[in-house]
Amino acid sequence: YQRRVHGGKIRGLNLPRWVFPCQTPAQLREALPSTDVVAFQCRNPIHKAHYELFIRALEADNVAADGVVLVHPTVGPTQEDDIPGLTRFKTYEVLKKEVANPRVNWAYLPYSMHMAGPREAIQHMILRKNYGCTHFIIGRDMAGCKSSIDGEDFYGPYDAQDFAIEHSQELGMQTVPSLNLVYTKEHGYITAESAEAQGAKPMKLSGTEFRKRLRGGENIPEWFAFPSVVKVLREDV
């Protein structure tokens, strides 16, 4: 037996085929403007609170005045009870047309969430850097999961944020904290801290109630969800 080692350049034969458009990192880097690009990661349809969150991220002190957002959802298979990727893609496309915001860019990541907590948050930062982003919004308990023993959250609510901040310089990516926004009749969307300070009562609609209203054809308030997104969900889910 004689062992042989072969080397040389690796050439791809073709790219994977998807039912929705997925740009390569090189393609997306070419399309993005030469300024700060703040990546927003999600795996669900975008509702009003999400939109307010990533728009306000552009006001962060460490983001350039002409910075832009890249909404970059994962559209691969996720958890069993999640909305299918193709339906999520449709909601993003109609929302892109509805808001028509020149400071918001849209692209899709063919990736399946692993719910691996802080380490997966780091992986997402690395991925978005490859796609041309300079900043990353870290949400509360990002990629979190439940304990298989007691059903409680496995990671702390800010473990992913702290871990990302700790390694941001090494990764060459800046972090932008995810604001804790609530909706009030008096002031619209404001931070929970501001609502408490001003004595404003946040309005709430749970995920369970939202799905119940969606299935039953009941009214869903526009402060909670975009009409175009609701329409797609009612047709597809």
trRosetta pair geometry for C-beta under 8 A, 3 or more apart (Angstrom, degrees):
i j d omega theta_ij theta_ji phi_ij phi_ji
12 15 7.2 47 147 -70 138 57
15 24 7.1 -105 -114 -68 141 112
16 22 8.0 -7 80 64 100 138
16 110 6.8 -172 84 133 136 166
18 21 7.3 158 81 -94 114 11
18 22 5.1 60 28 -2 153 118
18 75 7.9 83 -171 97 138 124
18 110 5.7 -126 -81 -94 143 129
19 86 5.8 -19 96 -101 134 111
19 89 7.9 173 99 40 90 164
20 75 6.1 -65 59 141 143 161
20 85 7.5 -133 8 144 134 101
20 86 6.8 179 -40 -117 115 64
20 89 4.3 -116 -97 -141 154 157
20 108 5.7 -25 121 83 122 170
21 108 6.7 119 85 34 59 121
22 75 7.7 -145 -83 50 111 126
22 107 7.8 89 -141 176 50 85
22 108 5.2 -88 -98 88 76 94
22 109 7.1 100 -141 -120 108 16
22 110 4.7 2 -123 -31 164 108
23 27 4.0 -133 -170 93 101 121
23 28 4.4 127 108 -56 132 89
23 31 7.1 -62 -152 8 166 139
23 107 5.5 -61 30 -147 116 121
23 108 7.9 116 13 45 74 67
24 27 4.6 95 50 6 77 104
24 28 7.1 -154 86 -3 38 87
25 28 6.0 -62 -145 41 29 105
25 29 6.1 31 159 -22 67 108
25 130 4.5 -58 -126 145 146 91
25 131 4.9 -111 -125 -91 78 55
25 132 7.2 158 -170 -23 76 84
26 29 5.8 -53 -144 35 28 112
26 30 6.5 30 156 -20 62 108
27 30 5.9 -60 -155 34 28 113
27 31 6.5 19 152 -16 64 111
28 31 5.6 -59 -146 38 36 109
28 32 6.3 36 158 -26 70 105
28 70 8.0 76 178 -145 122 141
28 107 5.4 41 -117 -121 126 167
28 131 4.8 -11 89 -165 141 89
28 132 5.7 -154 116 14 90 125
29 32 6.1 -54 -144 28 29 109
29 131 6.6 -162 -57 -180 79 37
29 132 3.7 165 -107 -69 72 122
31 105 7.6 145 123 -156 106 135
32 37 5.4 -1 -176 -90 139 148
32 68 7.4 -168 -159 72 91 134
32 70 6.8 -32 -109 -78 126 125
32 105 6.4 27 -110 -133 84 179
32 132 4.7 159 34 124 146 144
32 133 8.0 -129 -138 -74 170 55
33 37 7.5 155 59 -74 74 102
33 66 7.9 -97 126 139 144 105
33 68 6.0 99 38 0 119 140
35 64 5.4 -124 -174 75 100 143
35 66 5.0 -98 -138 100 159 96
35 67 5.5 -154 138 -100 111 47
35 68 6.4 97 78 0 114 92
36 63 5.1 -177 117 -152 154 70
36 64 4.3 158 2 17 118 100
36 66 7.9 131 32 80 86 61
36 67 3.6 -32 75 -111 105 110
36 68 7.4 162 89 26 61 56
36 134 4.9 -102 -140 66 65 136
36 135 5.9 31 -178 -9 104 118
37 67 7.0 -166 -72 -162 26 85
37 68 5.8 -14 -114 70 68 87
37 69 7.7 113 -164 -135 60 13
37 70 5.3 31 176 -19 106 115
37 105 7.6 -31 -143 36 108 136
37 132 6.0 29 47 124 160 84
37 133 4.5 -116 101 -123 105 59
37 134 5.3 110 42 12 70 85
37 135 6.9 -179 87 31 42 80
38 54 7.1 168 114 -163 118 87
38 57 5.1 172 159 124 155 124
38 58 6.5 -145 16 -81 146 65
38 60 7.9 128 -101 26 144 127
38 63 6.0 -12 -59 -117 125 133
38 67 6.1 62 -19 158 103 124
38 68 7.2 -164 24 97 80 38
38 69 5.1 -40 72 -108 97 63
38 70 6.9 175 79 20 42 72
38 133 7.1 74 -135 -157 8 106
38 134 7.5 -46 -70 65 48 78
38 135 4.3 -27 -107 80 71 116
38 136 7.4 174 -160 -80 60 19
38 137 6.4 61 171 -39 101 95
38 176 5.9 4 -143 2 120 151
39 69 7.9 133 -100 -165 16 63
39 70 5.1 -25 -104 68 63 104
39 72 5.4 -32 -154 23 96 129
39 124 8.0 -173 120 155 137 96
39 128 4.0 -44 -55 -154 172 146
39 131 7.6 97 -98 73 131 120
39 133 4.1 -4 -41 -133 112 162
39 135 6.8 -179 14 90 71 56
39 136 4.9 -15 58 -109 106 70
39 137 6.8 -144 89 12 57 79
40 50 7.7 116 174 177 135 95
40 53 7.7 127 -130 102 128 100
40 54 4.1 -20 -81 -108 148 139
40 57 7.3 171 -76 22 105 156
40 69 5.8 13 -12 -173 116 110
40 70 6.9 -180 21 85 73 51
40 71 5.1 -25 65 -109 113 59
40 72 6.7 141 66 25 54 73
40 137 5.2 11 -105 30 67 133
41 72 6.2 -32 -92 79 60 88
41 73 7.2 119 -160 -110 45 40
41 74 7.0 29 -165 -21 91 94
41 124 5.4 -2 -83 -173 161 141
41 128 7.4 -102 -62 -59 107 132
41 136 7.4 17 -15 -161 111 96
41 137 7.1 -164 19 66 77 88
41 139 7.7 -122 69 -5 94 113
41 142 7.6 66 80 -151 127 122
42 46 6.4 105 82 -80 169 86
42 50 6.5 34 -92 -150 151 141
42 71 7.5 -21 19 -163 113 88
42 73 4.9 -41 70 -107 79 93
42 74 7.6 -153 90 21 35 75
43 73 6.4 147 -90 -164 33 92
43 74 5.0 -17 -97 58 89 104
43 78 5.2 105 179 -88 132 158
43 82 6.5 -44 142 -145 106 143
43 88 7.7 -45 178 -135 44 163
43 113 5.3 -28 -88 -34 155 139
44 82 7.0 -120 -90 -147 81 96
44 83 6.6 96 -137 25 68 112
44 88 7.0 -126 -153 -118 22 121
45 83 6.5 10 -25 46 98 158
45 88 5.9 -142 -68 -127 68 74
45 91 4.3 -45 -123 129 105 165
45 92 7.7 -145 -129 -53 63 68
45 229 5.3 131 178 -169 127 123
45 232 8.0 170 -117 79 136 118
45 233 6.5 -56 -43 -69 166 121
46 50 4.5 -126 -151 88 79 140
46 51 5.9 94 160 -56 114 84
46 71 7.2 -30 -66 -151 152 138
46 73 8.0 -121 -46 -66 103 130
46 91 7.1 166 27 133 73 112
46 92 6.9 81 5 -100 114 73
46 95 5.9 127 64 171 116 176
46 226 7.6 22 98 6 82 126
46 229 6.9 -135 67 -97 64 151
47 50 5.5 100 52 10 58 103
47 51 7.3 -118 109 -5 31 93
47 224 6.1 -31 -176 160 127 61
47 225 4.8 -60 -132 -102 99 68
47 226 7.0 -164 -136 -3 47 79
47 229 7.0 -147 -93 89 60 159
48 51 5.7 -57 -150 36 33 111
48 52 6.3 31 156 -17 68 106
48 183 7.3 44 102 -75 129 134
48 189 7.2 -158 142 -61 103 134
48 222 7.6 96 -59 157 140 53
48 223 6.1 -120 58 169 168 39
48 224 6.0 -171 20 174 118 12
48 225 6.4 -119 -16 -77 92 18
48 226 6.7 147 -64 -48 76 73
49 52 5.8 -53 -147 38 31 110
49 53 6.3 38 152 -27 63 106
49 181 5.4 172 -152 87 91 116
49 183 7.1 -102 -79 -39 96 102
49 189 6.8 167 -111 -123 64 129
49 224 7.8 -15 -19 -145 97 51
50 53 5.5 -57 -153 31 30 116
50 54 6.7 10 161 -6 67 103
51 54 6.6 -64 -148 41 28 93
51 55 6.1 25 158 -16 66 113
51 95 8.0 -142 -82 -177 124 128
51 99 7.1 -167 -144 -90 136 149
51 226 7.7 83 -28 -49 146 119
52 55 5.9 -60 -142 41 28 110
52 56 6.0 22 162 -14 65 113
52 181 5.6 177 101 172 126 170
52 189 4.4 -49 -147 120 168 166
53 56 6.3 -67 -151 40 22 104
53 57 6.7 35 149 -34 60 101
53 137 7.3 109 143 -172 105 151
53 178 6.1 11 -169 -156 127 81
53 179 5.7 -166 -129 49 80 92
53 181 5.9 -140 -76 4 84 134
54 57 5.1 -33 -150 14 42 124
54 58 7.9 55 153 -25 56 87
54 69 5.0 95 156 -142 110 147
54 71 6.8 104 121 -85 170 88
54 104 7.7 88 114 -117 119 107
54 137 6.3 -101 -106 -31 83 163
55 58 6.2 -44 -178 13 42 112
55 69 7.0 -76 -88 -27 44 150
55 101 7.6 -85 -104 -166 111 166
55 103 7.8 91 -131 93 79 122
55 104 7.6 -45 -89 -71 83 116
56 59 5.4 -44 -167 25 58 115
56 179 6.0 -25 95 7 137 147
56 181 7.7 141 22 -71 151 134
57 60 5.7 -13 -171 -20 52 115
57 63 6.9 102 146 -38 69 160
57 69 6.7 98 68 -97 117 111
57 135 7.7 169 160 125 116 133
57 137 5.4 -66 -108 -87 153 120
57 176 4.7 81 -156 142 106 148
57 179 7.8 -149 -70 -7 71 103
58 63 5.7 -135 -152 122 40 148
58 67 5.4 -175 -141 84 85 105
58 68 7.5 3 -107 -115 120 17
58 69 6.4 -85 -59 -47 106 97
58 103 6.5 19 -97 157 161 137
59 63 7.3 43 50 60 8 124
60 63 4.6 80 64 1 91 111
60 135 7.8 164 66 -167 143 155
60 176 4.9 -128 -36 -133 167 108
60 177 7.9 147 -113 33 129 72
62 135 7.2 148 108 -106 103 129
62 174 5.4 -145 138 173 136 148
62 176 7.2 -153 64 -88 107 84
63 67 4.4 -79 173 15 98 166
63 135 6.1 -40 -94 -29 98 167
63 176 6.8 21 -49 -91 120 131
64 67 4.5 132 60 -49 76 93
67 103 7.8 62 103 -162 52 109
67 135 7.6 15 -161 17 141 137
68 103 5.0 -153 -123 -166 75 64
68 104 7.1 -174 -172 -79 88 22
68 105 5.8 58 147 -11 127 106
69 103 6.4 64 14 137 86 81
69 104 5.0 -13 66 -115 108 68
69 105 6.7 -175 92 29 54 72
70 105 4.8 -26 -107 76 67 107
70 106 7.7 164 -160 -85 58 18
70 107 6.4 -16 -171 24 104 106
70 128 7.5 157 81 -152 132 107
70 131 7.4 177 145 120 161 121
70 132 7.8 123 -57 83 160 94
70 133 5.8 -115 35 -89 138 109
71 92 7.0 -178 126 -148 129 114
71 104 6.2 23 -15 -175 110 100
71 105 7.0 -177 21 87 70 49
71 106 5.1 -15 64 -108 104 69
71 107 7.6 152 81 29 58 55
72 107 5.4 -3 -110 71 82 88
72 108 7.3 175 -154 -101 55 18
72 109 5.5 59 166 -30 91 113
72 128 6.4 146 68 -109 159 101
72 131 6.8 123 -127 99 152 162
72 133 7.7 -94 -11 -52 151 139
73 88 6.5 -140 140 150 150 124
73 92 6.2 -137 15 -77 139 145
73 108 6.2 -22 65 -124 80 70
73 109 6.7 -158 98 28 34 91
74 78 7.0 105 107 -74 118 113
74 109 5.1 -48 -99 81 56 107
74 111 4.5 -79 -132 76 104 92
74 112 6.9 140 169 -100 125 16
74 113 5.7 131 90 -49 159 86
75 85 4.2 99 175 -160 72 107
75 86 7.9 89 -178 -64 110 34
75 88 6.0 -164 -122 83 83 119
75 89 5.5 51 -136 -66 138 99
75 108 4.9 -1 -6 -171 136 113
75 109 6.7 145 10 64 80 51
75 110 6.5 -42 64 -98 91 49
75 111 7.8 78 36 39 52 59
76 85 6.1 1 -111 -88 7 147
76 109 7.8 -66 -10 114 96 71
76 110 5.5 84 -60 -175 103 52
76 111 5.2 -141 8 87 126 18
76 112 3.8 -91 111 -63 125 71
76 113 7.8 171 72 -7 96 58
77 85 6.6 -80 -69 -30 42 120
77 112 5.1 -2 66 -114 68 120
78 82 4.2 10 77 30 114 165
78 85 7.8 133 -8 -67 90 90
78 112 6.2 -176 -84 -156 51 73
78 113 4.7 28 -127 34 99 108
79 82 4.8 108 59 -22 75 106
79 113 7.4 -41 -28 76 81 117
79 115 7.3 53 -64 -42 111 136
83 87 5.2 -103 165 86 103 125
83 88 5.5 128 101 -60 109 91
83 233 7.3 -60 -127 -122 145 97
83 237 6.2 -54 -126 -95 103 122
84 87 4.8 87 67 10 86 105
84 88 7.0 -154 97 -7 43 88
84 236 7.8 -119 50 155 110 120
85 88 5.5 -56 -147 37 33 112
85 89 6.2 39 154 -24 67 103
86 89 5.5 -48 -150 31 33 116
86 90 6.7 36 150 -20 62 101
87 90 5.6 -51 -154 32 35 113
87 91 6.7 35 150 -19 65 101
87 232 6.8 149 -168 149 79 104
87 233 7.1 84 172 -107 119 58
87 236 4.3 167 -119 129 113 148
87 237 6.4 97 -165 -63 159 85
88 91 5.7 -54 -153 34 36 111
88 92 6.5 35 151 -19 67 104
89 92 5.8 -56 -151 34 33 111
89 93 6.4 31 153 -20 66 107
89 108 6.4 15 -114 -109 100 149
90 93 5.7 -56 -148 35 32 112
90 94 6.5 24 159 -12 67 105
90 232 4.9 177 121 -158 111 137
90 236 6.7 137 55 -39 149 155
91 94 6.2 -57 -147 39 31 103
91 95 6.1 28 156 -18 65 112
91 228 7.8 136 -149 119 62 83
91 229 4.6 53 -155 -134 104 85
91 232 4.9 -167 -83 78 72 146
91 233 6.7 33 -85 -52 123 87
92 95 5.8 -61 -146 41 29 111
92 96 6.3 39 153 -29 65 103
92 106 6.2 151 164 -157 111 129
92 108 7.4 143 81 -82 160 104
93 96 5.7 -45 -149 25 30 116
93 97 7.0 24 153 -11 60 102
93 106 8.0 145 -94 145 49 156
94 97 5.8 -56 -157 38 37 109
94 98 6.2 37 148 -23 69 108
94 228 4.1 -162 143 160 116 118
94 229 6.6 175 82 -73 116 51
94 231 7.4 -125 159 65 166 110
94 232 5.7 -175 12 -42 146 130
95 98 5.3 -53 -141 36 36 113
95 99 6.1 17 167 -5 71 106
95 226 5.7 101 -111 76 97 163
95 228 6.0 170 -77 86 55 123
95 229 5.7 23 -67 -64 109 102
96 99 6.9 -65 -143 44 21 93
96 100 7.6 77 155 -75 52 46
96 104 7.7 -154 -127 111 73 114
96 106 5.0 -56 -98 -22 129 159
97 100 6.4 10 -170 -61 33 88
97 228 7.4 -166 70 -157 96 165
98 226 6.0 126 101 -177 161 133
98 227 7.9 168 -129 60 148 81
98 228 4.6 -150 -56 3 140 149
99 104 6.6 6 109 46 131 151
99 226 8.0 -69 -50 -116 96 146
101 104 4.1 55 83 12 112 112
107 131 7.3 -177 92 -175 149 137
109 127 7.0 65 -142 153 140 136
109 131 7.9 -82 -92 -60 106 155
111 127 7.2 9 -72 -145 159 163
113 120 7.5 72 -157 176 73 148
113 143 6.4 -159 -162 -122 104 89
114 120 5.6 -166 62 -100 101 136
114 143 7.1 22 69 -163 68 119
115 120 7.2 -164 159 5 2 166
115 143 5.5 -178 -129 -177 34 70
115 144 6.8 -22 -161 97 85 21
115 145 4.2 95 153 -70 115 108
116 119 5.4 -61 132 71 110 98
116 120 3.8 124 63 -40 94 115
116 123 7.8 41 69 11 128 135
116 143 5.8 -23 50 152 52 127
116 145 7.6 18 -78 -15 24 126
117 120 6.1 110 54 20 32 100
117 121 7.2 -52 144 -11 39 99
117 142 7.7 105 -154 88 36 63
117 143 5.5 -143 -61 101 14 96
117 144 5.8 56 -99 -105 75 51
117 145 6.7 -84 -50 12 91 91
117 154 6.7 -99 -68 92 132 111
117 155 4.3 138 -132 -43 125 149
117 159 6.6 -13 -177 98 109 128
117 160 6.3 -147 179 -73 60 99
118 121 5.3 -49 -151 28 38 117
118 122 6.8 39 152 -18 66 98
118 142 7.8 90 -94 70 43 94
118 143 7.8 -163 -36 67 19 113
118 155 6.4 171 -24 -144 91 149
118 159 4.9 -93 -57 133 121 96
118 160 4.5 -161 -99 -99 65 58
118 162 7.8 -41 -119 65 132 77
118 163 3.8 77 -168 23 126 160
118 164 7.4 -142 -154 -37 84 76
119 122 5.6 -47 -155 32 38 113
119 123 6.6 42 145 -21 64 101
119 163 7.6 -74 -62 154 44 155
120 123 5.1 -46 -149 33 42 117
120 124 6.4 46 150 -22 67 99
120 142 7.6 -148 89 127 96 92
120 143 4.0 -141 82 161 130 168
121 124 5.7 -52 -152 33 32 112
121 125 6.7 36 148 -21 63 101
121 138 6.1 52 -164 -131 129 103
121 142 4.7 88 -91 95 113 129
121 143 5.8 -152 -53 20 75 124
121 160 4.0 128 -37 -161 157 107
121 161 8.0 -98 -180 -58 164 34
121 163 6.5 114 69 80 127 116
121 164 5.3 -84 134 -64 122 114
122 125 5.6 -50 -153 31 36 114
122 126 6.6 35 151 -18 66 103
122 163 6.6 -81 -51 133 106 111
122 164 6.5 -166 -80 -98 67 72
122 167 6.1 11 -118 76 117 149
122 171 7.3 -156 -156 -74 84 145
123 126 5.7 -54 -152 36 34 111
123 127 6.3 36 150 -20 66 105
124 127 5.5 -50 -145 36 34 114
124 128 6.3 28 158 -15 66 107
124 136 6.9 137 117 -159 96 140
124 142 7.8 -103 30 158 150 133
124 143 7.5 -174 -22 -42 131 133
125 128 6.0 -58 -146 40 28 105
125 129 6.4 33 153 -23 63 104
125 136 4.9 -114 -110 -2 83 168
125 164 6.2 151 -51 -139 143 105
125 167 8.0 145 71 98 157 108
125 168 7.6 -114 -161 -111 154 69
125 171 5.5 29 128 159 126 159
125 173 4.9 179 -176 73 108 160
125 175 7.9 -46 -107 -85 130 88
126 129 5.7 -52 -150 32 31 113
126 130 6.7 34 151 -20 62 103
126 171 6.4 -108 -80 -146 73 117
126 173 7.9 -126 -74 -17 38 143
127 130 5.7 -58 -160 32 32 113
127 131 6.7 20 149 -10 66 108
128 131 5.4 -57 -147 43 40 109
128 133 4.0 -26 157 39 98 139
128 136 5.6 132 67 -93 151 111
128 173 7.3 90 83 -128 103 143
129 132 7.9 122 -176 -11 29 9
129 133 6.1 -86 -83 64 36 80
129 134 7.9 77 -115 -96 73 30
129 171 6.6 -153 -43 164 153 97
129 172 6.4 95 -138 85 142 97
129 173 5.2 -104 -73 -69 114 118
133 136 6.5 86 131 -70 135 80
133 173 7.2 36 108 -130 92 111
134 173 6.8 176 -179 -133 33 64
134 174 6.4 15 146 25 78 99
135 173 6.9 144 -110 -175 24 79
135 174 4.7 -32 -106 76 81 93
135 175 7.1 139 -160 -113 76 10
135 176 5.2 50 168 -24 120 110
136 164 7.1 -117 88 -170 122 138
136 173 5.6 24 -4 163 113 127
136 174 7.5 164 20 85 68 46
136 175 5.9 -38 69 -113 81 61
136 176 6.9 -177 84 22 30 83
137 175 7.8 109 -113 -167 20 66
137 176 4.9 -40 -95 76 66 101
137 177 7.7 14 -149 123 69 9
137 178 5.6 89 173 -78 97 85
138 142 5.8 -97 -165 -22 70 146
138 160 5.8 -170 -171 123 111 98
138 161 4.6 143 120 -102 133 71
138 164 4.9 -169 -87 44 148 159
138 165 7.9 -106 21 -41 160 81
138 175 5.3 -9 -8 -158 120 115
138 176 7.3 157 12 67 73 48
138 177 6.6 -40 60 -116 90 43
138 178 6.1 -120 89 -19 45 100
139 142 4.6 120 61 -78 82 94
139 160 7.6 7 70 86 57 139
139 178 4.2 57 -109 -42 53 166
140 157 5.2 -12 -171 -177 96 95
140 158 7.0 -42 -132 -79 71 62
140 161 7.6 -19 -101 -32 44 123
140 178 6.0 -120 -23 78 71 130
140 180 7.3 54 -43 -87 137 93
141 144 3.7 -22 169 -28 96 147
141 153 6.3 -70 -132 -152 140 136
141 155 6.3 150 -138 84 81 102
141 156 7.7 -137 -94 118 85 32
141 157 4.9 -55 -51 -132 96 55
141 158 7.9 -46 -56 -48 59 31
141 159 7.7 49 -110 34 56 90
141 160 6.7 117 -141 7 16 121
142 160 4.1 -143 45 118 98 167
142 161 7.6 118 2 -49 113 69
143 160 6.7 131 39 -99 91 144
144 153 5.8 -12 173 -152 132 101
144 154 6.7 173 -169 47 80 85
144 155 5.2 -128 -122 48 94 108
144 160 7.4 -110 -59 -28 87 127
145 153 7.9 128 84 -150 31 56
145 154 5.1 3 79 15 79 129
145 155 7.5 71 36 1 66 97
146 151 5.4 -8 176 -158 125 46
146 152 6.7 151 -152 78 79 16
146 153 6.5 -62 -106 -96 58 34
146 154 6.3 134 -174 -29 10 91
147 150 5.1 16 90 46 132 74
147 151 6.2 -61 67 -9 81 11
147 152 5.2 10 20 55 119 67
147 153 7.4 37 -16 93 89 12
147 154 4.9 142 -65 -85 70 79
153 156 7.5 104 118 -101 122 20
153 157 7.2 28 136 -66 164 69
155 159 4.4 -110 177 41 108 145
155 160 7.0 70 136 -37 148 86
156 159 4.3 117 56 -40 87 101
158 161 4.8 -51 -164 43 74 117
158 162 5.6 75 137 -24 88 101
159 162 6.0 -60 -147 39 28 108
159 163 6.1 26 157 -18 65 112
160 163 5.8 -57 -143 39 28 111
160 164 6.1 28 157 -20 64 109
161 164 5.9 -59 -147 37 27 110
161 165 6.3 25 157 -17 64 107
161 175 7.2 131 -153 170 71 147
161 177 6.5 43 -143 -118 131 85
161 178 7.8 -120 -87 17 121 93
162 165 5.9 -55 -147 37 29 110
162 166 6.3 35 153 -25 63 108
163 166 5.6 -53 -150 32 30 117
163 167 6.6 -1 161 6 63 111
164 167 6.5 -75 -147 50 27 91
164 168 6.1 53 154 -63 67 94
164 175 5.1 113 127 -91 115 139
165 168 5.6 -27 -141 -12 31 121
165 175 5.4 -89 -83 32 69 150
167 170 5.0 -58 -165 46 70 117
167 171 5.6 62 138 -20 89 109
168 171 5.8 -66 -145 44 29 105
168 173 5.6 -104 -151 82 76 68
168 174 6.0 65 178 -118 129 32
168 175 5.2 -102 -92 -18 140 99
169 172 7.5 34 -177 -70 31 37
179 191 5.7 -96 -176 -99 107 98
180 191 5.9 69 73 -156 73 81
180 192 4.6 -43 121 7 111 115
180 193 7.4 89 70 -16 113 85
181 189 5.1 16 -179 -174 121 103
181 190 7.0 163 -145 90 76 16
181 191 6.1 -64 -97 -98 54 46
181 192 7.3 -165 -124 -33 9 75
182 189 7.2 169 84 -142 27 61
182 190 6.8 -27 61 68 74 64
182 191 7.4 53 17 171 82 18
182 192 5.0 84 -12 -87 120 73
182 195 5.3 -40 67 -23 126 157
182 202 3.7 -50 169 -120 134 128
182 203 7.8 147 170 39 90 53
183 188 6.6 -49 -143 -178 75 40
183 189 5.4 -34 -95 -86 69 68
183 202 6.4 95 59 -155 48 76
183 203 5.1 -49 92 50 98 98
183 223 5.0 126 -176 161 154 120
183 224 7.4 -116 10 -77 160 61
184 187 5.0 29 73 43 116 84
184 188 6.9 -10 59 36 68 13
184 189 8.0 149 19 -89 69 21
184 190 6.3 -26 18 27 116 108
184 195 5.5 167 -48 -121 135 111
184 200 4.0 28 -153 156 158 125
184 201 6.5 131 -129 69 98 40
184 202 5.8 -70 -74 -97 82 47
184 203 6.7 153 -105 -6 33 86
185 200 7.7 -162 46 -162 66 103
185 201 7.8 9 15 65 98 85
185 203 6.8 90 -42 -40 80 123
186 198 7.4 -153 96 130 141 128
186 200 4.8 -125 44 -120 126 119
187 190 4.8 5 115 -26 129 131
187 194 7.5 -114 111 127 161 119
187 195 7.4 -156 51 -96 131 76
187 198 7.0 61 -27 90 146 160
187 200 5.8 -58 12 -103 113 169
188 223 7.8 -153 -140 -136 66 109
190 194 4.3 -97 157 84 119 130
190 195 5.5 147 85 -55 111 83
190 198 7.8 8 106 25 162 138
190 200 7.2 69 49 66 135 149
191 194 4.6 95 58 5 83 101
191 195 7.0 -146 95 -6 44 85
192 195 5.5 -52 -148 35 35 115
192 196 6.4 35 154 -19 65 104
192 202 7.0 -19 -118 -60 79 144
193 196 5.9 -55 -151 35 30 110
193 197 6.3 28 152 -18 64 108
194 197 5.6 -56 -145 38 33 111
194 198 6.1 13 161 -4 68 113
194 200 7.8 1 122 35 75 123
195 198 6.2 -69 -143 48 25 97
195 200 4.5 -94 -149 71 75 99
195 201 7.6 128 178 -81 112 5
195 202 5.5 40 173 -57 163 92
196 199 7.7 31 -177 -72 28 32
203 221 7.9 -57 141 85 141 163
203 223 6.7 47 77 101 141 145
205 209 5.5 -123 -170 86 72 123
205 210 5.6 90 143 -65 107 92
205 220 7.8 108 179 -151 160 79
205 221 6.9 -170 -50 34 148 111
205 224 5.0 -17 39 -107 145 150
206 209 4.5 94 56 9 84 101
206 210 6.8 -141 96 -8 44 86
207 210 5.5 -51 -145 34 33 116
207 211 6.4 30 157 -16 66 104
208 211 6.1 -57 -150 37 28 107
208 212 6.4 30 151 -21 63 108
209 212 5.5 -53 -147 35 33 115
209 213 6.3 30 156 -16 66 105
210 213 6.0 -59 -150 39 28 107
210 214 6.2 32 151 -25 64 108
210 220 6.7 62 -142 -128 76 117
210 224 7.1 -154 -104 154 115 141
210 225 7.4 120 -146 -42 120 134
211 214 5.4 -51 -144 34 33 117
211 215 6.3 28 159 -15 66 105
212 215 6.2 -58 -149 39 26 105
212 216 6.1 6 159 -2 63 119
212 218 7.5 0 120 29 76 132
213 216 5.9 -67 -136 51 27 101
213 217 8.0 -104 174 66 55 14
213 218 4.0 -92 -145 70 80 108
213 219 6.9 -62 -166 70 125 35
213 220 5.3 138 120 -76 134 87
214 220 6.8 30 -74 -61 71 136
214 230 7.1 -141 -115 -149 93 83
214 233 5.8 -54 -153 126 131 121
214 234 6.1 -145 -168 -84 79 77
214 237 6.7 3 145 80 130 131
215 237 7.8 -89 -81 112 77 101
217 234 7.1 84 -101 -143 68 128
220 224 6.2 -105 170 73 88 122
220 225 5.3 -12 141 42 126 126
220 230 5.4 -176 60 -118 141 142
221 224 4.9 85 75 5 87 104
221 225 7.6 111 78 25 51 77
222 225 7.1 -90 -130 67 35 53
222 226 7.6 48 -151 -115 76 29
222 227 6.5 -20 -110 -47 100 91
225 229 5.7 -120 179 77 98 117
225 230 5.1 102 123 -58 130 105
226 229 4.3 81 68 7 96 108
226 230 6.9 -168 88 -9 49 85
227 230 5.6 -56 -146 37 34 113
227 231 6.3 39 156 -26 67 104
228 231 5.7 -50 -151 29 31 115
228 232 6.9 29 153 -15 62 103
229 232 6.0 -55 -154 35 34 108
229 233 6.4 30 152 -17 67 109
230 233 5.7 -59 -147 39 32 111
230 234 6.2 30 157 -20 67 107
231 234 6.0 -57 -148 36 27 108
231 235 6.5 21 156 -15 62 110
232 235 5.8 -64 -150 39 30 108
232 236 5.9 -2 164 4 69 119
233 236 6.3 -72 -134 50 25 93
233 237 5.0 -10 -174 6 70 124
234 237 7.1 -43 -91 43 17 90
